Amino acid sequence: MPKQKSNRGAAKRFMALGSGKIKRKKAFHSHILTKKTTKRKRNLRKMTFVSSAEIRRVKKMLLI
């Protein structure tokens, strides 16, 4: 039986930590930035964690 392949799109977007949490970048920071406040844009730069509702799905894509 061949090796399983992880979802390459997910592998580029998510990063698993030793604690079992999964880090992700925030959305809405690629374009149409003029109407967004400086505070909002600054907060969008930061990394965050995948929600508990989605962790199972992401781990399955990453084969964790």
Secondary structure, DSSP 8 states (H G I E B T S, - for coil): -------HHHHHHEEE-TTS-EEEE-SS-SS--TTS-HHHHHHHHSEEE--TTTHHHHHHHHT-
